[in-house]
Amino acid sequence: MYCALGPEEYHRVTGCKTAKEIWDKLQIAHEGTSHVKISRINSLKQDFESFIMKPEESIKEMNDRFTTIVNSPRNLEVEYPSADLVRKVLWALPKRWTPKVTAIEESKDLTRLSLDEPDRIFDYS
């Protein structure tokens, strides 16, 4: 197993005698303890819940920032349904976007939209 590790990981586990010891040390180093994992999940949920568009951001920049937030919890076993993500982005827009948001909500099936293709939701022009 030692041969499969990079230099940084190798130095972390040099003293380990079993594969289980190696696994446990690497898991804690990369994921943290269960307490740390719970704290990370709570922090990411808070980032998700408080997400709003910044005044100087473009729609694309906001979408990129939001994608970073929602992809992080996936690594921590937290996932949001696509429709919830689309709604969250729409509700994160400033008040001046209200007519556009209303039009999108009324004209499109939010359960079939994906943030992977923001041009299907927003017109960048």
Residue pairs with C-beta under 8 A, 6 or more apart in sequence:
1 19
1 22
2 10
2 13
2 14
5 13
9 26
9 29
12 25
12 26
12 29
13 21
13 22
13 25
13 26
16 22
16 25
31 37
32 40
37 76
40 76
41 73
41 76
41 78
44 69
44 72
44 73
44 76
44 78
45 73
45 78
47 69
48 69
48 70
48 73
48 80
48 88
51 66
51 69
51 88
51 92
52 92
52 94
53 59
53 62
53 92
53 93
53 94
54 62
55 94
57 65
59 118
59 122
59 124
60 118
60 124
62 89
62 92
63 89
63 115
63 118
66 85
66 88
66 89
66 92
66 115
67 115
70 80
70 85
70 115
73 79
73 80
80 88
82 111
82 113
82 114
82 115
83 110
83 111
83 113
85 115
86 110
86 113
86 114
86 115
86 121
87 110
89 115
89 121
90 101
90 104
90 105
90 121
91 101
93 100
93 101
100 122
104 121
104 122
108 121
113 120
113 121
114 120
115 121
